[in-house]
């Protein structure tokens, strides 16, 4: 189906029909036999861009929007529905929806009603000679000429006799299974390409989707397609979902690009089992339009799914992944509980259980993402993230065949670290940014502003290559920088602006995860500026260094060298 000038609807009825694999209220494809190669190909009217950013603030009472991109050149039209993302701090904001009533020659938009909330447009020249940081609300187009929709959501009572899909998760692929935390499910339509073939869905709107509490029933879903470079979800809208948005499950080399996920309950983009590799997740926007403290909605969290961490108030995330070796480029997440959560704590899930060294997966290309206004973390990797040189590859279906390679050292005592970097990410208005445990992982060109913690890092190691800095070419302002221990931590060519406090060894001796409390910090070509010159400083009256124990400070030419010592 390729429609550029006409409208089309795919309507999925709640009529009791059940497919052997897709089950109820499903739309998609499934390879039922060996050699089957089903194909899905849907393409609506092409849009040059599916989202832009405010070039001027939108204040209450205003009914005109000025964008960074010309709406005419983006192929937006009068009558399109749009939404403006929240920019309040810590997931306290509201998204707003409008209809375009006029597009003038400059591409500015006239709206059908006035705004009720403030939406920011701000540009920060982060450091002398550096690139400006764009701290502006996303504006997304929610209209498409092809719509996959269906009957409204329905609550269904659970069945205690249904088999469990994955041990311990208490869900079933066959329907609503009773669990310790769920007695009914909330079912809409779902789409999937399953077990073989390929799927391309572009410029399409999917709504009333997801089956909360039923395993594998999501809005857009690549399901166990192995290496699938022709798999493509591009420029789609997913709105009003009850169980996540776009799922990449045991699939490699797919492309998820330019999609808008709005009012999606649970994780927006979800990479599921830990074996997924080299999927290209780029230029997508995930917006939660509800504040986290909403007494009914609790932001975009949802209980009763198979993953408490990704979906509930525990750690709901705009982007959630158990697999690090994927590309995340140019994505934007606003007003969720977490922006991006890479959770590496196990050995694979489902069919990949005990076959993947999640904590050893090398870091894919993570570049140019913006995470703002989230309740907890913006950029976030949880548990142990120590990339290593292993035999994981697409040829092994993302599995580690020789798991001895996941050890930190070989038989000769040589370390196996594999250096990687998070490049040019922007974080602002979050509570935290960073990691618990992460080594051989660099922040390059990081811009972090007005987060409670501009960086939060508990434990790390020296870089395997012997020379790389942990933070380089970055800019920080208005917040705390909580530094790790257990290594020589290097910060170079970095700018600390107004209101920055460096907190040395912040996790020293805290509980069972408290470190050795003896780090060394090297600050090379670090510039500090602060309007408040009355503050006591480290090296000058420009910055406060918060210490957890007695400290010795020495100066080595242009290099500040701070070593924590037990005195």
C-alpha positions in Angstrom: 0.0 0.0 0.0 1.5 3.3 -1.1 -0.9 6.3 -0.8 0.4 9.8 -1.4 -2.9 11.7 -2.3 -5.7 9.6 -0.7 -6.6 8.7 2.9 -6.9 5.1 4.1 -8.0 3.4 7.4 -7.2 -0.1 8.6 -9.8 -0.8 11.2 -9.2 -3.7 13.6 -12.5 -4.9 15.2 -12.9 -6.6 18.6 -15.0 -9.4 17.1 -13.5 -12.5 18.8 -11.4 -13.6 15.8 -8.1 -15.2 16.9 -5.1 -15.9 14.7 -2.8 -18.8 15.6 0.2 -16.5 16.2 -1.0 -12.9 16.1 -4.0 -13.9 18.4 -6.8 -11.4 18.9 -7.1 -7.9 17.5 -3.9 -8.3 15.6 -2.6 -6.8 12.3 0.6 -8.0 10.7 2.4 -11.1 9.4 3.8 -14.4 10.7 6.1 -17.0 9.1 4.2 -20.1 9.9 6.4 -22.6 8.1 10.1 -22.9 7.2 10.8 -20.9 4.1 7.9 -18.5 4.5 8.8 -14.9 3.8 5.8 -12.7 4.5 6.1 -9.0 3.6 4.4 -5.9 5.0 4.7 -2.7 3.0 2.7 0.4 4.0 3.6 3.9 3.0 1.6 7.0 3.5 2.1 10.6 2.3 5.7 11.5 2.6 6.7 14.2 5.1 10.1 15.9 4.9 10.1 16.2 8.7 7.8 14.8 11.3 8.9 17.2 14.0 10.6 20.5 14.6 11.6 22.8 17.6 10.2 26.1 18.8 12.3 29.0 17.6 10.5 31.4 19.9 8.8 30.6 23.2 5.1 29.7 23.3 3.4 31.4 26.3 -0.1 31.1 27.7 -2.6 33.0 25.6 -0.6 32.7 22.4 -2.1 31.1 19.3 0.9 31.3 16.9 4.0 29.1 16.7 7.3 29.9 15.2 9.4 26.9 14.3 13.1 26.3 13.5 12.0 24.7 10.2 9.5 26.1 7.7 6.2 24.1 8.0 5.6 24.4 4.2 9.0 22.8 3.5 8.2 20.0 6.0 5.0 19.2 4.0 2.8 20.1 7.0 -0.8 21.1 6.1 -3.7 23.1 7.5 -5.9 20.7 9.5 -3.0 18.7 10.8 -2.9 17.9 14.5 0.3 18.9 16.3 1.5 18.7 19.8 4.0 20.9 21.8 6.2 19.1 24.3 6.5 20.1 28.0 9.6 21.9 29.1 9.0 22.2 32.8 11.6 20.6 35.1 11.4 17.1 36.5 8.4 15.7 34.6 6.0 18.3 36.0 4.9 19.7 32.6 1.9 19.2 30.3 1.9 18.6 26.6 -0.6 20.5 24.5 -2.4 19.5 21.3 -3.6 21.9 18.6 -4.9 21.9 15.0 -3.2 24.0 12.4 -5.6 26.7 11.0 -3.1 28.6 8.9 0.5 28.3 7.6 1.9 31.6 6.5 4.6 32.2 3.8 7.4 32.0 6.5 6.1 28.6 7.7 4.7 29.9 11.0 1.6 28.2 12.3 -1.7 29.7 13.5 -3.5 27.4 16.0 -7.1 26.6 16.7 -6.8 27.7 20.3 -4.5 29.5 22.6 -1.8 27.8 24.7 -2.4 27.1 28.4 1.2 26.5 29.5 4.7 27.8 28.9 6.8 26.0 26.4 10.5 27.1 26.2 12.7 28.1 23.4 16.2 28.7 24.6 19.7 28.6 23.0 22.8 28.3 25.1 26.3 29.0 23.8 27.7 26.4 26.0 31.4 27.3 25.9 33.7 29.6 23.9 34.0 28.2 20.4 31.6 25.4 21.2 28.4 24.4 19.6 25.2 26.1 20.9 22.8 23.8 22.9 19.2 24.0 21.8 16.9 23.8 24.8 13.6 24.2 23.0 10.3 22.3 23.0 9.6 19.8 20.4 6.7 20.3 18.1 5.4 17.1 16.5 3.0 16.4 13.7 0.3 13.8 14.8 -1.5 13.5 11.5 -1.0 10.9 8.8 -3.2 9.9 5.8 -3.0 6.2 6.6 -4.4 5.3 10.1 -4.4 1.9 11.7 -7.1 2.1 14.4 -9.8 0.0 15.8 -12.4 -0.5 18.5 -11.7 1.1 21.8 -9.7 -0.4 24.7 -11.5 -3.1 26.7 -10.7 -4.4 30.2 -10.6 -8.2 30.2 -10.5 -10.5 33.2 -7.6 -12.8 33.6 -7.4 -16.5 33.1 -5.3 -18.5 35.6 -4.9 -21.5 33.3 -2.9 -19.7 30.6 0.8 -20.7 30.3 3.5 -18.3 31.3 5.6 -17.0 28.3 8.8 -16.2 30.2 9.4 -17.7 33.6 8.9 -15.1 36.3 7.3 -12.4 34.2 3.7 -13.7 34.8 2.4 -12.9 31.3 1.1 -15.2 28.5 1.1 -14.8 24.7 -2.3 -16.5 24.6 -4.2 -13.8 26.5 -4.6 -12.2 29.9 -3.0 -14.4 32.5 -3.6 -13.9 36.2 -0.6 -12.7 38.1 0.4 -11.5 41.5 0.1 -7.9 40.3 -2.7 -8.0 37.7 -6.3 -9.4 37.6 -7.3 -7.8 34.4 -5.7 -6.6 31.1 -6.5 -3.5 29.0 -6.6 -4.6 25.3 -6.5 -2.6 22.1 -5.2 -3.6 18.7 -1.6 -4.6 18.1 0.7 -5.0 15.1 3.6 -7.3 14.5 5.9 -8.9 12.0 6.8 -12.3 13.4 9.4 -15.0 13.0 10.5 -14.2 9.4 10.0 -12.0 6.4 10.2 -8.3 6.5 8.1 -5.2 7.3 8.2 -1.6 6.2 5.6 0.8 7.7 6.1 4.4 6.9 4.1 7.7 7.3 1.3 5.9 9.2 -0.6 6.6 12.4 -1.2 3.8 14.9 -3.6 4.4 17.7 -5.7 2.6 20.4 -2.9 0.0 20.5 -1.1 -2.2 22.9 -2.5 -5.0 25.2 -1.5 -4.2 28.7 -0.5 -7.5 30.5 -0.5 -9.7 27.3 2.9 -10.8 26.2 4.1 -9.5 22.9 1.1 -7.3 22.0 2.4 -3.8 21.1 1.8 -0.9 18.7 4.7 -1.6 16.2 6.7 -4.8 16.7 9.6 -6.5 15.0 9.4 -9.9 16.5 12.3 -12.4 16.2 13.2 -11.5 12.6 17.0 -12.2 12.9 19.1 -10.0 10.6 16.6 -7.8 8.8 18.2 -4.7 7.2 15.0 -4.1 5.2 12.9 -3.8 8.3 11.8 -0.2 8.6 9.5 1.8 10.9 9.8 5.4 9.6 7.9 8.7 10.1 5.0 7.0 11.9 2.9 8.3 14.8 2.1 6.1 17.8 -0.5 7.7 20.0 -2.6 6.5 22.9 -1.0 3.1 23.7 -1.6 0.9 26.7 1.6 -1.1 26.4 4.8 0.5 25.0 5.3 1.9 21.5 7.9 0.5 19.2 9.5 -2.8 20.0 12.6 -4.4 18.5 12.8 -8.0 19.7 15.5 -10.4 18.8 16.0 -8.5 15.5 19.2 -7.0 14.0 20.0 -4.2 11.5 16.5 -2.7 11.5 15.8 1.0 11.2 13.5 2.9 13.4 13.5 6.5 12.2 11.6 9.8 12.5 8.7 8.3 14.5 6.6 10.3 17.0 5.5 8.6 20.1 2.9 10.5 22.1 0.9 9.5 25.1 2.4 6.0 25.1 2.1 4.2 28.4 5.2 2.4 29.4 8.4 2.5 27.4 8.3 4.4 24.2 11.0 2.5 22.3 11.8 -0.9 23.7 14.7 -3.2 22.8 13.7 -6.5 24.5 16.0 -9.5 25.0 19.5 -8.3 25.1 20.8 -10.0 21.9 19.6 -7.3 19.5 22.5 -5.7 17.5 23.1 -2.8 15.1 19.5 -1.6 15.0 19.5 2.1 13.9 17.2 4.1 16.3 17.4 7.7 15.1 15.6 11.0 15.1 12.6 9.7 17.0 10.6 11.9 19.5 9.0 10.5 22.6 6.7 12.8 24.5 4.7 12.2 27.7 2.0 14.9 27.9 1.2 14.2 31.5 3.0 15.2 34.7 4.5 12.4 36.8 2.7 13.6 39.9 -0.8 13.3 38.2 -2.8 11.5 40.8 -4.6 9.3 38.2 -2.2 8.9 35.3 1.2 9.1 37.0 2.8 10.5 33.8 3.1 7.7 31.2 3.7 4.9 33.6 1.6 1.7 33.4 1.3 -1.2 35.9 0.7 -4.8 35.0 3.2 -5.5 32.2 6.0 -8.0 32.0 8.7 -5.4 32.8 8.2 -3.5 36.0 11.4 -1.5 35.5 10.7 -0.2 32.0 7.0 0.6 32.3 5.9 1.4 35.9 6.7 4.2 38.3 9.8 2.3 39.2 11.8 3.4 36.1 9.5 4.0 33.1 11.6 5.2 30.2 11.2 6.9 26.9 13.9 4.6 25.4 14.6 1.3 27.2 17.1 -1.3 26.1 18.8 -4.4 27.4 21.2 -4.4 24.5 24.0 -1.8 24.2 25.3 -2.6 20.7 22.7 -0.5 18.8 22.7 3.0 17.4 20.8 5.7 19.2 21.2 9.0 17.2 19.4 12.3 17.4 16.5 11.0 19.5 14.6 13.3 21.8 12.7 12.4 25.0 10.6 14.8 27.0 8.7 14.6 30.3 9.0 10.8 30.9 10.3 9.4 34.2 13.7 8.5 32.5 14.9 9.7 29.1 17.1 6.7 28.0 17.7 3.7 30.2 20.3 1.1 29.1 19.8 -1.7 31.7 22.5 -4.3 31.6 22.1 -6.6 34.6 21.5 -10.1 33.2 22.4 -12.8 30.7 19.7 -12.3 28.2 16.0 -12.8 28.3 13.5 -15.3 26.8 15.1 -17.4 24.1 18.4 -15.6 24.7 18.5 -16.3 28.4 22.0 -17.4 29.6 23.3 -16.7 26.1 24.2 -13.0 26.4 26.7 -11.1 28.5 24.7 -8.0 28.8 27.2 -6.1 30.9 30.0 -6.8 28.5 28.3 -5.6 25.3 30.2 -3.0 23.5 28.7 0.4 23.2 27.0 1.3 19.9 26.8 4.7 18.3 25.1 6.9 20.9 25.2 10.5 19.5 23.2 13.7 19.5 20.3 12.7 21.7 18.4 15.2 23.8 16.8 14.1 27.0 15.0 16.9 29.0 12.3 17.5 31.6 12.4 13.9 32.8 11.6 13.0 36.4 14.7 11.0 37.2 17.5 10.4 34.7 18.1 11.9 31.2 21.0 9.8 29.9 21.1 6.7 32.1 22.9 3.4 32.1 22.0 1.1 35.1 24.1 -1.6 36.9 27.4 -2.7 35.4 28.4 -1.3 32.1 31.9 -2.5 31.2 32.2 -3.1 27.4 34.6 -5.8 26.4 36.0 -7.5 23.3 33.8 -10.7 22.9 32.5 -12.9 20.1 29.0 -11.4 20.1 27.9 -10.7 16.5 24.9 -10.9 14.2 26.3 -14.3 13.0 25.7 -15.7 16.5 22.3 -14.1 16.7 23.7 -11.7 19.2 24.8 -14.5 21.6 28.1 -14.9 23.3 29.3 -18.4 22.3 32.5 -18.2 24.4 31.4 -16.6 27.6 34.9 -16.8 29.0 35.5 -13.7 26.9 33.1 -11.8 29.1 35.6 -11.9 31.9 37.5 -8.7 32.6 40.9 -10.3 32.0 42.3 -13.0 29.8 44.5 -15.8 31.1 47.6 -13.6 30.8 46.1 -10.9 32.9 45.4 -8.5 30.1 42.2 -6.5 30.3 39.5 -6.9 27.7 38.0 -3.5 27.9 36.5 -2.0 24.7 36.4 1.8 24.7 33.3 3.6 23.6 31.7 7.1 23.8 28.4 8.9 24.3 28.8 11.8 21.9 27.1 15.2 21.8 24.2 14.3 24.0 22.2 17.2 25.6 20.6 16.8 29.0 18.6 19.4 30.8 15.9 19.8 33.5 16.3 16.2 34.7 17.1 15.0 38.3 20.1 12.9 37.3 22.4 12.2 34.3 24.9 9.3 34.2 25.5 5.8 35.6 26.0 3.7 38.6 28.9 1.6 37.3 30.5 2.2 33.9 34.0 1.9 32.6 35.6 2.4 29.2 32.8 4.8 28.5 33.4 8.4 27.6 31.2 11.5 27.5 32.4 13.5 24.5 30.8 16.9 23.7 28.3 16.4 26.5 26.1 19.4 27.4 24.3 19.2 30.7 22.4 22.2 32.1 20.1 22.7 35.1 19.9 19.1 36.1 19.9 18.5 39.8 22.9 16.3 39.1 24.7 17.3 35.9 26.6 14.0 36.1 26.0 11.2 38.6 28.6 8.4 38.4 29.4 5.9 41.2 32.2 3.6 40.0 34.5 3.4 37.0 37.9 2.2 35.8 40.9 3.5 33.9 40.4 3.4 30.2 41.7 0.3 28.5 43.6 2.4 25.9 45.5 4.0 28.7 44.9 7.7 27.7 41.3 8.6 27.1 39.5 11.0 29.4 36.2 10.1 30.9 34.8 13.5 30.1 36.1 15.6 27.2 35.0 18.6 25.3 31.9 19.0 27.4 29.9 21.8 29.1 28.1 21.9 32.5 26.2 24.6 34.3 23.7 25.0 37.2 24.0 21.7 39.1 26.0 19.2 41.0 28.7 17.0 39.3 28.9 13.8 41.4 32.2 12.1 40.5 33.0 8.4 40.9 35.9 6.6 42.7 38.0 3.5 42.1 40.0 5.0 39.2 42.0 7.9 37.8 39.1 10.0 36.5 40.1 12.4 33.8 38.2 15.5 32.7 39.7 17.5 29.8 38.9 20.4 27.6 35.7 21.0 29.5 33.8 24.1 30.6 32.1 24.4 34.0 29.8 27.4 34.1 27.5 29.0 36.7 26.4 27.2 39.7 28.5 24.0 39.3 29.7 22.0 42.3 32.0 19.1 41.9 31.3 16.4 44.5 34.3 14.1 44.9 33.9 10.4 45.5 30.2 11.0 46.2 29.5 7.3 46.7 32.3 6.7 49.1 31.5 4.0 51.7 27.7 4.1 51.0 26.1 0.8 51.7 27.2 -2.4 50.0 28.1 -0.6 46.7 30.3 2.0 48.3 33.7 2.2 46.6 37.2 2.3 47.9 37.1 6.1 48.5 40.6 6.7 47.0 40.1 8.2 43.5 42.4 10.4 41.6 41.0 13.3 39.6 42.9 14.9 36.7 41.5 18.1 35.3 43.3 19.1 32.1 42.5 22.4 30.3 39.3 22.8 32.3 37.7 26.3 32.4 35.6 27.6 35.2 33.3 30.7 35.0 30.8 31.8 37.6 29.0 35.1 38.0 29.1 34.6 41.8 32.7 35.4 42.5 32.1 35.2 46.3 32.0 31.4 46.3 34.9 29.6 47.8 36.6 27.7 45.0 39.0 25.0 43.9 42.0 26.7 42.4 40.1 30.0 42.0 37.0 31.7 43.4 34.9 30.1 40.7 33.7 26.7 41.7 33.0 24.7 44.9 34.5 21.2 45.3 32.5 19.2 47.8 34.6 16.5 49.5 33.7 13.5 51.6 37.1 13.2 53.3 40.4 15.1 53.8 42.0 16.0 50.5 45.4 16.9 49.2 45.5 19.3 46.2 48.5 19.9 44.1 49.1 21.9 40.9 51.1 20.6 38.0 51.6 23.3 35.3 48.3 23.7 33.5 47.0 20.5 35.0 45.0 20.4 38.2 45.5 17.1 39.9 43.4 16.2 42.9 44.1 13.0 44.8 41.8 11.7 47.5 43.9 10.3 50.4 43.0 8.8 53.7 44.8 11.1 56.2 
